[in-house]
Amino acid sequence: SKAHPGLGGRVTIMIILKCCSTGGDAYAGLSADVAYMLNRNDPEWFEVTYLSYFDAAWSTICAEACLCLARITDTDCSSQEASSKSELIKEGLKCLEVSANSLTNEDGTIVNSMAHSYY
């Protein structure tokens, strides 16, 4: 059976916590977390739900996770890890673009000031 899609939110937040708790060092399961972030398939409702209930754009949280993982991924190790770092940065920037679109209206007004302050 499949896990509820809402559990994906917990995984991403746990990735951020693991990255912060290691002080920038690699940790057990790092490669699995990198693969998870690069292959996410989040439901569209995550963005609005997180914005409504947690005052944070889901895409901003994902961008933080990607960029935290990229910071830990050492470019000196292997070409695969260097490629992963590049892909994580691209994914993080893509998430930030989604955040920019989610957090501002077409006229430039801010949709949610608390979430925009995290962005």
C-alpha distances in whole Angstrom, upper triangle without the diagonal:
4,7,9,12,15,14,15,18,18,18,21,23,22,23,27,27,27,29,32,32,33,36,35,34,31,29,26,23,25,24,21,21,24,21,19,21,23,19,18,17,18,18,21,21,21,25,26,24,25,29,29,27,28,31,30,28,25,27,29,27,25,29,30,27,28,31,31,29,32,34,33,32,36,37,40,37,36,36,32,32,35,33,30,32,33,30,29,32,32,28,30,33,31,29,32,33,30,32,35,34,32,35,38,39,41,44,43,43,40,37,36,39,37,34,37,38,35,35
4,7,8,11,11,12,15,15,15,17,20,20,21,24,25,24,27,29,29,30,33,32,32,29,27,25,21,23,22,18,19,21,18,16,18,19,16,14,13,14,14,18,18,17,21,23,21,22,25,26,24,25,28,26,25,21,23,26,23,21,25,26,23,24,28,28,26,28,31,30,30,33,35,37,35,34,33,30,29,32,30,27,29,30,27,26,29,28,25,26,29,27,25,28,29,27,28,31,30,28,31,34,35,37,40,39,39,36,33,33,35,33,30,33,35,32,31
4,6,8,7,9,12,12,12,15,17,16,18,21,21,22,24,26,26,28,31,30,30,27,25,23,20,21,21,17,17,19,18,14,17,19,16,14,13,13,13,17,16,15,19,21,18,19,22,23,21,22,25,23,22,19,21,23,20,19,23,23,21,22,26,25,24,27,29,28,28,31,33,36,34,33,33,29,29,31,29,26,28,29,26,24,27,27,24,24,27,26,23,26,28,25,26,29,29,26,29,32,34,36,39,37,37,34,31,30,32,30,27,30,32,29,29
4,5,6,8,10,11,12,14,16,16,18,20,21,22,24,26,27,28,31,31,31,29,26,25,22,23,23,19,18,21,19,16,17,19,17,14,13,11,11,14,13,12,16,17,15,16,19,19,18,19,22,21,20,17,19,21,19,18,22,23,20,22,25,25,24,27,29,29,29,33,34,37,35,35,35,31,30,32,30,27,29,30,26,25,27,27,23,24,27,25,22,25,26,23,24,27,26,24,26,29,31,33,36,35,34,31,28,27,29,27,25,28,29,27,27
4,5,6,8,10,10,12,14,15,16,18,20,21,22,24,25,27,29,29,29,27,25,24,21,21,21,18,17,18,17,13,14,16,14,11,9,7,7,11,10,9,13,14,12,13,17,17,16,17,19,18,17,13,15,18,16,15,18,20,18,19,22,22,22,24,27,27,27,30,32,35,33,33,32,29,28,30,28,24,26,27,23,22,24,24,20,20,23,21,18,21,22,19,20,24,23,20,23,26,27,30,33,31,31,28,25,24,27,25,22,25,26,24,23
4,5,6,7,9,11,12,13,15,17,18,19,21,22,24,26,28,27,28,27,25,24,21,22,22,19,17,19,18,15,15,18,16,12,12,9,9,11,10,8,12,13,10,11,14,15,13,14,16,15,15,12,14,16,14,14,18,18,17,19,22,21,21,24,26,26,27,30,32,35,34,34,33,30,29,30,29,25,26,27,24,22,24,24,20,20,23,21,18,21,22,19,19,23,22,19,21,25,26,29,32,30,29,26,23,22,24,22,19,22,24,21,22
4,5,5,7,9,10,11,13,15,15,17,19,20,21,23,25,25,26,24,21,21,18,19,19,16,14,17,16,13,14,17,15,12,12,10,11,14,13,11,14,16,13,13,17,18,16,15,18,17,16,13,16,17,14,14,18,18,15,18,21,20,19,23,25,24,25,28,30,33,32,31,31,28,27,29,27,24,25,26,23,21,24,24,20,20,23,22,19,22,24,21,21,24,24,22,23,27,29,32,34,32,32,28,26,24,26,24,21,24,25,22,23
4,5,5,6,9,10,11,13,14,15,17,19,20,22,24,23,24,22,20,19,16,16,17,14,12,14,13,9,10,13,12,8,9,7,10,12,12,10,12,15,13,12,16,17,16,15,18,15,14,11,13,15,12,11,14,15,12,14,18,17,16,19,22,21,22,25,27,30,29,28,28,25,23,25,24,20,21,23,20,17,20,20,16,17,20,18,15,18,20,18,18,22,22,20,21,25,27,29,32,30,30,27,24,23,25,23,20,22,23,20,20
4,5,5,6,9,10,11,13,14,16,17,19,21,22,22,23,22,20,20,18,17,18,16,13,15,15,12,11,14,14,10,11,9,10,12,12,8,11,13,11,9,13,14,13,12,14,12,12,8,11,12,9,9,13,13,11,14,16,16,16,19,21,21,22,26,28,31,30,30,29,26,24,26,25,21,22,23,20,18,20,20,16,16,19,18,14,17,19,16,16,20,20,18,19,23,25,27,30,28,27,24,22,20,22,19,16,19,20,17,17
4,5,5,6,9,10,10,12,14,15,16,18,21,21,21,20,18,18,16,16,18,15,12,15,16,12,12,16,16,13,14,12,14,16,15,12,14,16,14,12,15,17,15,13,16,14,14,11,14,14,11,11,15,14,12,15,17,16,16,19,21,20,21,25,28,30,29,29,30,27,24,26,26,22,22,24,22,19,21,22,19,18,21,21,17,19,22,20,19,23,23,21,22,26,28,31,33,31,30,27,24,22,24,21,18,21,22,18,19
4,6,5,6,9,10,10,12,14,15,17,19,19,19,17,15,15,12,13,14,11,9,12,12,9,9,13,13,11,13,12,14,17,17,13,16,18,16,14,18,20,18,16,19,16,16,12,14,15,11,10,14,13,10,12,15,14,13,17,18,17,18,22,24,27,26,26,26,23,21,23,22,19,19,21,19,16,19,20,17,16,20,19,16,19,22,20,19,23,24,22,23,27,29,32,34,32,31,28,26,24,26,23,20,23,23,19,20
4,5,5,7,9,10,11,13,14,16,18,17,18,17,15,16,13,12,14,12,8,10,12,9,8,11,12,10,12,11,14,16,16,12,13,17,15,13,16,18,17,15,16,13,13,10,11,11,8,7,10,9,7,9,12,11,11,14,16,15,16,20,22,25,24,25,25,22,20,21,21,17,17,19,17,13,16,17,14,13,16,16,13,15,18,17,16,20,21,19,20,24,26,29,31,29,28,25,24,22,23,20,17,19,20,16,16
4,5,5,6,9,10,11,12,15,16,16,18,17,16,16,15,14,16,15,11,13,15,12,11,15,16,13,15,14,16,18,17,13,14,17,15,12,15,17,15,13,15,12,13,10,12,11,7,8,11,9,7,11,13,11,12,15,16,16,18,21,24,27,26,27,27,25,22,23,23,20,19,21,19,16,18,19,16,14,18,18,15,16,19,18,17,20,22,20,20,24,27,29,31,29,28,24,23,21,21,18,16,18,18,15,16
4,5,5,6,9,10,10,12,15,15,16,15,13,13,12,12,14,13,10,13,14,12,12,15,16,15,17,16,18,20,20,16,18,20,19,16,19,21,19,16,18,16,16,14,15,15,11,11,14,12,9,12,14,12,12,16,16,15,17,20,23,26,25,25,26,24,21,23,23,19,19,22,20,17,19,21,18,17,20,21,18,19,23,21,20,24,25,23,24,27,30,33,35,32,32,28,27,24,25,22,19,22,22,18,19
4,5,5,6,9,10,11,13,12,13,12,11,12,10,9,11,10,7,9,12,10,9,13,14,13,16,15,19,21,21,17,18,21,20,17,20,22,21,18,20,17,17,14,14,14,10,10,12,10,6,9,11,9,8,12,13,12,13,17,20,22,21,22,23,20,17,19,19,16,15,18,17,13,15,18,15,14,17,18,16,17,21,20,19,22,24,23,23,27,30,32,35,32,31,28,27,25,25,22,20,22,21,18,18
4,5,5,6,9,10,12,11,13,13,12,14,13,11,14,14,10,11,14,13,11,14,16,15,18,17,20,21,21,17,18,21,19,16,18,21,19,16,17,14,15,13,13,12,8,9,10,7,5,9,9,7,8,11,12,11,14,17,20,22,22,23,24,22,19,20,20,17,16,18,17,13,15,17,15,13,16,18,15,16,19,19,17,21,23,21,21,25,28,31,32,29,29,26,25,22,22,19,17,19,18,14,15
4,5,5,6,9,10,11,13,13,12,13,13,12,16,15,12,14,17,15,14,18,19,18,21,19,22,24,23,20,20,23,21,18,20,22,20,17,19,16,17,16,17,15,11,13,14,11,9,12,13,10,11,14,14,13,16,19,22,24,23,25,26,24,21,22,23,20,19,21,21,17,18,21,19,17,20,21,19,19,23,22,21,24,26,24,24,28,31,34,35,32,31,28,27,24,24,21,19,21,20,16,18
4,5,5,6,9,10,10,10,8,10,10,9,13,13,10,12,15,14,14,17,19,18,21,21,24,25,25,22,23,25,24,21,23,26,24,20,22,20,20,18,19,17,14,14,15,12,10,12,13,10,10,13,13,11,13,16,20,21,20,22,24,22,18,20,21,18,17,20,20,16,18,21,19,17,21,22,20,21,25,24,23,26,28,27,27,30,34,36,38,35,34,31,30,28,27,24,22,24,23,19,21
4,6,6,7,6,8,8,8,11,11,9,12,13,10,11,15,14,13,16,18,18,21,21,24,26,26,22,22,26,25,21,23,26,24,21,22,19,20,18,18,16,13,13,13,10,8,10,10,6,7,10,9,7,10,13,17,19,18,20,21,20,16,18,19,16,14,17,17,14,15,18,17,15,18,20,18,19,23,23,21,24,27,26,26,29,32,35,36,33,33,30,29,27,27,24,22,23,22,18,19
4,6,6,7,9,11,11,14,14,13,16,17,14,15,18,18,16,19,22,21,24,23,26,27,27,23,23,26,25,21,23,26,24,20,21,19,20,19,19,16,14,15,14,11,10,13,12,8,10,13,11,10,13,16,19,21,21,23,25,23,19,21,22,19,17,20,20,17,17,21,19,17,20,22,20,20,24,24,22,24,27,26,25,29,32,35,36,33,32,29,29,26,25,22,21,22,20,17,18
4,6,8,9,11,10,12,14,13,17,17,15,16,20,19,18,21,24,23,26,25,28,29,29,25,26,28,27,24,26,28,26,22,24,21,23,21,22,20,17,18,18,14,13,16,15,11,12,15,13,12,15,17,21,22,22,24,26,24,21,22,24,21,19,23,23,19,21,24,22,20,23,25,23,23,27,27,25,28,31,29,29,32,36,38,40,36,36,32,32,29,28,25,24,25,23,20,22
4,5,5,7,7,10,12,11,15,16,14,15,19,19,18,21,23,23,27,26,29,31,31,27,28,31,30,26,28,31,29,25,27,24,25,23,23,21,18,19,19,15,14,15,15,11,11,14,12,9,12,14,18,19,18,21,23,22,18,20,22,19,18,21,22,18,20,23,22,20,23,26,24,24,28,28,27,29,32,31,31,34,38,40,41,38,38,34,34,32,31,28,26,27,26,22,23
4,6,9,10,14,16,14,17,19,16,17,21,21,20,22,25,25,28,28,31,32,33,29,29,32,31,27,29,31,30,26,27,24,25,24,24,21,19,19,19,15,14,16,14,11,12,14,11,9,13,14,17,18,19,21,23,23,19,20,22,20,18,21,22,19,19,23,22,20,23,25,24,24,27,28,27,29,32,31,30,33,37,39,40,37,37,33,34,31,30,27,26,26,24,21,22
4,7,9,13,14,12,15,17,15,15,18,19,18,20,23,23,26,26,30,31,32,28,28,31,30,27,28,31,30,27,27,24,24,23,22,20,18,18,17,14,13,13,12,8,9,10,7,5,9,10,14,15,15,18,20,19,15,16,19,16,14,17,18,16,16,20,20,17,20,23,22,22,25,26,25,27,30,30,29,32,36,38,39,36,36,33,33,31,30,27,25,26,24,21,22
4,6,10,12,10,13,15,14,14,18,19,18,20,23,23,27,27,31,32,33,30,30,33,32,29,31,34,32,29,30,27,27,25,24,23,20,20,19,16,15,15,14,11,10,11,9,6,9,9,13,14,13,16,19,18,14,16,18,16,14,18,19,17,18,21,21,20,22,25,24,24,28,29,28,30,33,32,32,35,39,41,42,39,39,36,36,34,33,30,29,29,28,24,25
4,7,9,7,9,12,11,11,15,16,16,17,20,21,25,25,29,31,32,28,29,32,31,28,31,34,32,29,30,27,27,25,24,23,20,19,19,17,14,14,14,11,9,11,10,6,7,8,12,13,12,14,16,15,12,14,16,14,13,17,17,15,17,20,20,19,22,24,23,24,27,28,28,30,33,32,32,35,39,41,43,39,40,37,37,34,34,31,29,30,29,25,26
4,6,6,9,11,10,11,14,15,16,18,20,20,24,25,28,30,31,27,28,32,30,28,30,33,31,28,30,27,27,24,24,23,20,19,19,17,14,15,16,12,10,13,13,9,10,12,16,16,15,16,19,17,14,17,18,16,15,19,19,17,19,22,21,20,24,25,24,25,29,29,28,31,33,32,33,36,39,41,43,40,41,37,37,35,34,32,29,31,30,26,26
4,6,8,9,10,12,13,14,16,18,19,20,23,24,28,30,31,28,29,32,31,28,31,34,32,29,31,28,28,25,25,25,22,20,21,19,16,17,18,15,13,15,16,12,12,14,18,18,16,17,20,17,15,18,19,16,17,21,20,18,21,24,22,22,25,27,25,27,30,30,30,33,35,34,35,38,41,43,45,42,42,39,38,36,36,34,31,33,32,28,29
4,6,5,6,9,10,11,13,14,15,16,20,21,24,27,28,25,26,30,28,26,29,31,30,27,29,26,26,23,23,23,20,18,19,18,14,15,17,14,11,14,15,12,12,15,18,19,16,17,19,16,14,17,18,14,16,19,18,16,19,21,19,20,23,24,23,25,28,27,27,31,32,31,32,36,39,41,43,40,40,37,36,34,35,32,30,31,31,27,27
4,5,5,6,9,10,11,12,14,15,19,20,24,26,27,24,25,28,28,25,28,30,29,26,28,25,24,21,21,20,18,16,16,15,12,12,13,11,8,11,12,9,8,11,14,16,14,14,16,13,11,14,15,11,12,15,15,13,16,18,17,17,20,21,20,22,25,25,25,28,30,29,30,33,36,38,40,38,38,35,34,33,33,30,28,29,29,25,25
4,5,5,6,9,10,11,12,14,18,19,23,26,27,24,25,29,28,26,29,32,31,28,30,26,25,22,21,21,19,16,17,17,13,12,14,13,9,11,13,11,9,12,14,15,13,12,14,11,9,12,12,9,11,14,13,12,15,17,16,17,20,20,20,22,25,25,25,28,30,29,31,34,37,38,41,38,39,36,35,34,35,32,29,30,30,27,26
4,5,5,6,9,10,10,12,15,17,21,23,25,22,24,27,26,24,27,30,28,26,28,25,24,20,20,21,18,15,17,17,13,13,15,14,11,13,16,13,12,15,17,19,17,16,17,13,12,15,15,12,14,16,14,13,17,18,16,17,21,21,20,22,25,24,25,28,29,28,30,33,36,37,40,38,38,35,34,33,34,31,28,30,30,26,26
4,5,5,6,9,10,10,14,15,19,21,22,19,21,24,23,21,24,26,25,23,25,21,20,17,17,17,14,12,14,13,9,9,12,11,8,11,13,11,11,15,17,19,17,17,18,15,13,15,15,11,12,15,13,11,14,16,14,14,18,18,17,19,22,21,22,25,26,25,27,30,33,34,37,35,35,32,31,29,30,28,25,26,26,23,22
4,5,5,6,9,10,14,15,19,21,23,20,21,25,24,22,24,27,27,24,26,22,20,17,16,17,15,12,12,13,9,8,10,10,7,8,11,10,9,12,14,17,15,15,15,12,10,12,11,7,9,11,9,8,11,13,11,12,15,16,15,18,20,20,21,23,25,25,26,29,32,33,36,33,34,31,31,29,30,28,25,26,26,22,22
4,6,5,6,8,12,14,18,20,22,20,21,25,24,23,25,28,27,26,27,24,22,18,17,18,16,13,14,15,12,10,14,14,10,12,15,14,12,15,16,19,17,16,15,12,11,14,12,9,11,13,10,10,13,14,12,14,17,16,16,19,21,20,22,25,26,25,27,30,33,34,37,35,35,33,32,31,32,30,27,28,28,25,24
4,6,5,6,9,11,15,17,19,16,18,21,21,19,22,25,24,22,24,21,19,15,15,16,14,11,13,14,11,10,14,14,11,13,16,15,14,18,19,22,20,19,19,16,14,17,15,12,13,15,12,11,14,15,12,13,17,16,15,18,20,19,20,23,24,23,25,28,30,32,35,33,33,31,29,28,29,27,24,26,26,23,22
4,6,5,9,10,14,16,18,15,16,19,19,18,20,23,22,21,22,18,16,13,12,13,11,8,9,11,8,7,10,11,9,11,14,14,13,17,18,21,20,19,19,16,14,16,14,10,12,13,10,8,11,11,8,9,13,12,11,14,16,15,16,20,20,20,22,25,27,29,32,29,30,27,26,25,26,25,21,22,23,20,19
4,6,9,11,15,17,19,17,17,21,22,20,22,25,25,24,24,21,18,15,13,15,14,10,11,13,11,8,12,13,11,11,15,15,13,17,17,20,19,18,17,13,13,14,12,9,10,11,7,7,10,10,7,10,12,11,11,15,16,16,17,20,21,21,23,26,28,29,32,30,31,29,28,27,28,27,23,24,25,22,20
4,6,9,13,15,18,16,17,21,21,20,22,25,25,24,25,22,19,16,14,17,15,12,13,16,13,11,15,16,14,15,18,18,17,20,20,24,22,20,19,16,16,17,14,12,14,14,11,11,14,13,10,13,15,13,13,17,18,17,19,22,22,21,24,27,29,30,33,31,32,30,28,28,30,28,25,26,27,24,22
4,6,9,12,14,12,14,17,17,16,19,21,21,20,22,18,16,12,12,14,13,10,12,14,12,11,15,16,14,16,19,19,18,22,23,26,25,23,22,19,18,20,17,14,16,17,13,12,15,14,10,12,15,13,12,15,16,15,16,20,20,19,21,24,26,27,31,29,29,27,25,25,27,25,22,23,25,22,20
4,7,9,12,11,12,16,16,16,18,20,21,20,22,19,16,13,12,15,14,12,14,17,15,14,18,19,18,19,23,23,22,26,26,30,28,27,25,22,22,23,20,18,19,19,16,15,17,16,12,14,17,14,13,16,17,14,16,20,19,18,21,23,25,26,30,28,29,27,25,24,27,26,22,23,26,23,21
4,6,8,7,9,12,12,12,15,17,17,17,18,15,13,9,10,13,12,10,13,15,14,14,18,19,18,20,23,23,23,27,28,31,30,29,28,25,24,25,23,20,21,21,18,16,18,17,13,14,16,14,12,15,16,13,14,18,17,15,18,21,22,24,27,26,26,24,21,21,24,22,19,21,23,20,19
4,5,6,8,10,10,12,14,15,16,17,18,16,13,10,11,15,14,13,16,18,17,18,21,22,22,24,26,27,27,31,31,35,34,33,32,28,28,29,26,23,24,24,21,20,21,20,16,17,19,16,14,17,17,14,15,18,17,15,18,21,21,23,27,26,26,23,21,21,24,23,19,21,24,21,20
4,5,6,8,9,11,12,14,15,16,17,15,12,10,10,14,14,13,16,18,18,18,21,23,23,24,27,28,28,32,32,36,35,34,33,30,29,30,27,25,25,25,22,20,21,20,16,17,18,15,13,15,15,11,13,16,14,12,15,17,18,20,23,22,22,20,17,18,21,21,17,19,22,20,19
4,5,6,6,8,10,11,12,13,14,13,11,9,11,14,14,14,17,19,19,20,23,24,24,26,28,30,30,34,35,38,37,37,36,33,31,32,30,27,28,27,24,23,24,22,19,19,20,17,15,17,17,13,14,17,15,12,15,17,18,20,23,22,22,19,16,16,20,19,16,18,21,19,19
4,6,5,6,8,10,10,11,12,11,8,6,9,11,11,11,14,16,15,17,19,20,21,23,25,26,27,30,32,35,35,34,33,30,29,30,28,25,25,25,22,20,21,20,17,16,18,16,13,15,16,12,12,15,14,12,14,17,18,21,24,22,22,19,16,15,18,17,14,16,19,17,16
4,6,6,6,9,10,10,10,9,6,5,7,9,10,10,13,14,15,16,18,20,21,22,24,26,27,30,31,35,35,34,33,30,29,29,27,25,24,24,22,19,20,19,16,15,16,14,11,12,13,9,9,12,11,8,10,13,15,17,20,19,18,15,13,12,15,14,11,13,16,14,13
4,6,5,6,9,10,10,9,7,8,10,12,13,14,16,18,19,20,22,23,25,26,28,29,30,34,35,39,38,38,37,34,33,33,31,28,28,28,25,23,24,23,20,19,19,17,14,15,15,12,11,13,12,8,10,13,14,17,19,18,17,14,11,11,14,14,11,14,17,15,15
4,5,5,6,8,9,9,9,8,11,13,13,14,17,18,18,20,22,23,24,26,28,29,30,34,35,39,38,38,38,35,33,34,32,29,29,29,26,24,25,24,21,20,21,19,16,17,18,15,13,16,15,12,13,16,17,20,23,21,20,17,14,13,16,15,12,15,18,16,16
4,5,5,5,6,6,6,6,9,10,10,12,14,15,15,18,19,20,21,24,25,26,27,31,33,36,36,36,35,33,31,31,30,27,26,27,25,22,22,22,19,18,19,18,14,15,17,13,12,15,15,11,12,15,17,21,23,21,19,16,13,11,14,12,9,13,15,13,13
4,6,6,5,5,5,7,10,10,11,13,15,16,17,19,20,21,23,25,26,28,29,33,34,37,38,38,37,34,32,33,31,29,28,28,26,23,23,23,20,18,19,18,14,14,15,13,10,13,13,9,9,12,14,17,19,17,16,12,9,8,10,9,7,10,12,11,12
4,6,6,8,9,10,13,14,14,17,18,19,20,23,24,25,26,28,29,31,32,36,38,41,41,41,40,38,36,36,35,32,31,31,29,27,27,26,23,22,23,21,18,18,19,16,14,16,15,12,12,14,16,19,21,19,17,14,11,9,12,11,10,13,15,14,15
4,6,8,10,11,14,15,14,16,19,19,20,22,24,24,26,28,29,30,32,35,37,41,40,41,40,38,35,36,35,32,31,32,30,27,27,27,24,22,24,23,19,19,21,18,16,18,18,15,14,18,19,23,24,23,20,17,14,11,14,12,11,14,16,15,16
4,5,8,9,13,12,11,14,16,16,17,20,21,21,23,25,26,27,29,32,34,37,37,38,38,35,33,34,33,30,29,29,28,24,25,25,22,20,22,21,17,17,19,17,14,17,18,14,14,17,19,23,24,22,20,16,14,11,12,9,8,12,13,12,13
4,7,9,12,11,11,14,16,15,17,20,20,21,23,25,26,27,29,32,34,38,38,38,38,36,33,34,33,30,28,29,27,24,24,24,22,19,20,20,16,16,18,15,12,14,15,12,10,14,16,20,21,18,16,13,10,7,8,6,5,9,10,9,11
4,6,9,7,7,11,12,12,14,16,17,17,20,21,22,24,26,29,31,34,34,35,34,32,30,30,29,26,25,25,24,20,20,21,18,16,17,17,13,12,15,13,9,12,13,10,9,13,16,19,21,18,17,13,11,8,10,7,4,8,9,7,8
4,5,5,7,9,10,11,13,15,16,17,19,20,21,23,25,28,29,33,33,33,32,30,28,28,27,24,23,23,21,18,18,18,15,13,14,13,10,10,11,9,6,9,10,7,8,11,14,17,19,17,16,12,11,9,11,10,6,8,10,9,8
4,5,5,6,9,10,11,12,14,15,17,18,20,22,23,26,27,31,31,31,30,27,26,26,25,22,21,21,19,16,17,17,13,12,13,12,9,10,12,9,8,12,12,10,11,14,17,20,22,20,19,16,14,13,15,13,10,12,14,11,10
4,5,5,6,9,10,10,12,14,15,16,18,20,21,24,25,29,29,29,28,25,23,23,22,19,18,18,16,14,14,13,10,9,10,9,5,6,8,6,5,9,10,9,10,13,16,18,21,18,19,16,15,14,15,14,11,12,14,11,9
4,5,5,6,9,10,11,12,14,15,16,19,20,23,24,28,28,28,28,26,23,23,22,20,18,18,17,14,13,14,11,8,10,10,6,6,9,8,6,9,11,10,10,13,17,19,21,18,18,15,14,13,14,12,9,9,11,8,6
4,5,5,6,9,10,11,12,14,15,17,18,22,23,27,27,27,27,25,22,23,22,19,18,18,17,13,14,15,12,9,12,12,9,9,12,11,9,13,15,13,13,17,20,22,24,22,21,18,17,15,16,14,10,12,13,9,9
4,5,5,6,9,10,11,12,14,16,16,20,21,25,25,25,24,21,19,20,19,16,15,16,13,10,11,12,9,7,10,10,7,9,11,10,10,13,15,14,15,18,21,23,25,23,23,20,19,18,19,17,13,15,16,12,11
4,5,5,6,8,10,10,12,14,15,18,19,23,23,23,23,21,18,18,17,15,13,13,12,9,8,9,7,4,7,8,5,6,9,10,9,12,14,14,14,17,20,22,24,21,22,19,19,18,18,17,13,14,14,11,9
4,5,5,6,9,10,10,12,14,17,19,22,23,23,23,21,18,19,18,15,14,15,14,10,10,12,10,7,10,11,9,9,13,13,11,14,17,16,16,19,22,24,26,23,23,20,20,18,18,16,13,14,14,10,9
4,6,5,6,9,10,11,12,16,18,21,21,21,21,19,16,17,17,13,12,14,13,9,10,12,10,8,11,13,10,11,15,15,14,17,19,18,19,22,25,27,29,26,26,23,23,21,21,19,16,17,17,13,13
4,6,5,6,9,10,10,14,15,19,19,19,18,16,14,14,13,10,9,10,9,5,7,9,7,5,9,10,9,11,14,14,14,16,19,18,19,22,25,27,29,26,27,24,24,23,23,21,18,19,19,15,14
4,5,5,6,9,10,13,14,17,18,19,18,17,14,14,14,11,9,10,10,7,6,9,9,6,9,11,10,11,14,15,14,16,19,19,20,22,26,27,29,26,27,24,24,23,23,21,18,18,18,14,13
4,5,5,7,9,12,14,17,17,19,19,18,14,14,15,12,10,12,13,9,9,13,12,9,12,15,13,14,17,18,17,19,22,22,22,25,28,30,32,28,29,26,26,24,24,21,19,19,19,15,15
4,5,5,6,10,12,15,15,15,16,14,11,12,13,9,8,11,11,7,9,12,11,10,13,15,14,15,18,19,19,21,24,23,24,27,30,32,34,31,31,29,28,27,27,25,22,22,22,18,18
4,5,5,8,9,13,13,14,14,13,9,9,10,8,5,8,9,6,6,10,10,9,12,14,14,15,18,19,19,21,23,24,24,27,30,31,33,30,31,29,29,28,27,26,23,23,22,19,18
4,6,8,9,12,13,15,16,15,11,11,13,11,8,10,12,9,9,13,13,12,14,17,16,16,20,21,21,22,25,25,25,28,31,33,34,31,32,29,30,28,28,26,23,23,22,19,18
4,6,9,11,11,13,15,14,10,11,13,11,9,12,13,11,12,15,15,14,17,19,19,19,22,24,23,25,28,28,28,31,34,36,38,34,35,32,32,31,30,28,25,26,25,21,21
4,6,9,9,10,11,10,6,7,10,8,6,10,11,9,11,14,14,14,17,19,19,20,23,24,24,26,28,29,29,32,35,36,38,35,36,34,34,32,32,30,27,28,27,24,23
4,5,6,8,10,10,7,7,10,10,8,11,13,12,13,16,17,17,19,21,22,23,25,27,27,29,31,32,32,35,38,39,41,38,39,36,37,35,35,33,30,30,30,26,25
4,6,7,8,9,6,5,8,9,7,9,12,12,13,15,17,17,19,21,22,23,25,27,27,29,31,32,33,35,38,39,41,38,39,37,38,37,36,35,32,31,31,28,26
4,6,8,10,8,7,11,12,11,13,16,16,16,19,21,21,22,25,26,26,29,31,31,32,35,36,36,39,42,42,44,41,43,41,41,40,40,38,35,35,34,31,30
4,7,8,7,7,11,11,11,14,16,16,17,20,21,21,23,25,26,27,30,31,32,33,36,36,37,40,43,43,46,43,44,42,42,41,41,39,36,36,35,32,31
4,5,5,6,9,10,11,13,14,15,17,19,20,21,23,24,26,27,29,30,31,33,35,36,37,39,42,43,45,43,44,42,42,41,41,39,37,36,36,33,32
4,5,5,6,8,10,11,12,14,15,17,18,20,21,22,24,26,27,29,30,32,33,34,36,38,41,41,43,41,43,41,41,40,40,39,36,36,36,33,31
4,5,5,6,9,10,10,12,14,15,16,18,20,21,22,24,26,27,28,30,32,32,34,36,39,39,42,40,41,39,39,38,39,37,34,34,34,31,29
4,5,5,6,9,10,10,12,14,15,16,18,20,21,22,24,25,26,28,30,31,32,35,37,38,41,38,39,37,37,36,36,35,32,32,32,28,27
4,5,5,6,9,10,11,13,14,15,17,18,20,21,23,25,26,27,29,30,31,33,36,37,39,36,38,36,36,36,36,34,31,31,31,28,26
4,5,5,6,9,10,11,12,14,15,16,18,20,21,23,24,26,27,29,30,32,35,35,37,35,37,35,35,35,35,34,31,30,31,28,26
4,5,5,6,9,10,10,12,14,15,16,18,20,21,22,24,26,26,28,30,33,34,36,34,35,33,33,32,33,31,28,28,28,25,23
4,5,5,6,9,10,10,12,14,15,16,18,20,21,23,25,25,27,29,32,32,35,32,33,31,31,31,31,29,26,26,26,23,21
4,5,5,6,9,10,11,12,14,15,17,19,20,21,23,24,26,27,30,30,33,30,32,30,31,30,31,30,26,26,26,23,21
4,5,5,6,8,10,10,12,14,15,17,18,20,21,22,24,26,29,29,32,29,31,29,29,29,30,29,25,25,26,23,20
4,5,5,6,9,10,10,12,14,15,16,18,20,21,22,24,27,28,31,28,29,27,27,26,27,26,22,22,23,19,18
4,5,5,6,9,10,10,12,14,15,16,19,20,21,23,26,26,28,26,27,25,26,25,25,24,21,21,21,18,16
4,5,5,6,9,10,11,13,14,15,17,18,20,22,24,24,27,25,26,25,25,25,26,25,22,21,22,19,17
4,5,5,6,9,10,11,12,14,16,16,18,20,23,23,26,24,25,23,23,23,24,23,20,19,21,18,15
4,5,5,6,9,10,10,12,14,15,16,18,21,22,25,22,23,21,21,21,21,20,17,16,17,14,12
4,5,5,6,9,10,10,13,14,15,17,20,20,22,20,21,20,20,20,21,20,17,16,17,15,12
4,5,5,7,9,10,11,13,14,16,18,19,21,19,21,19,19,20,21,21,17,16,18,16,13
4,5,5,6,9,10,10,12,14,17,18,21,19,20,18,17,17,18,18,14,14,16,13,11
4,5,5,6,9,10,10,12,15,16,19,16,17,15,15,15,16,16,12,11,13,11,8
4,5,5,6,9,10,11,13,14,16,14,16,15,15,16,17,18,14,13,15,14,10
4,5,5,6,9,10,12,13,16,14,16,14,13,14,16,17,13,12,15,14,11
4,5,5,6,8,11,13,16,13,14,11,11,11,13,13,9,9,11,10,7
4,6,5,6,9,11,13,10,11,10,10,11,12,14,11,8,12,11,8
4,6,6,7,8,11,10,11,10,10,12,14,15,12,11,14,14,11
4,6,8,10,13,11,11,9,8,9,12,13,10,9,13,13,10
4,7,10,12,9,8,6,5,6,8,10,7,6,10,10,8
4,7,8,5,5,4,5,8,10,12,10,8,12,13,11
4,5,5,5,6,6,10,12,15,14,12,15,17,15
4,5,7,10,10,14,16,19,17,15,18,20,17
4,6,9,11,14,15,19,18,15,18,20,18
4,6,9,12,12,16,15,12,15,17,15
4,6,9,10,13,13,11,13,16,14
4,6,6,10,9,7,10,13,11
4,7,9,8,8,11,13,12
4,6,5,6,9,10,11
4,6,5,6,9,10
4,5,5,7,9
4,5,5,6
4,5,5
4,5
4
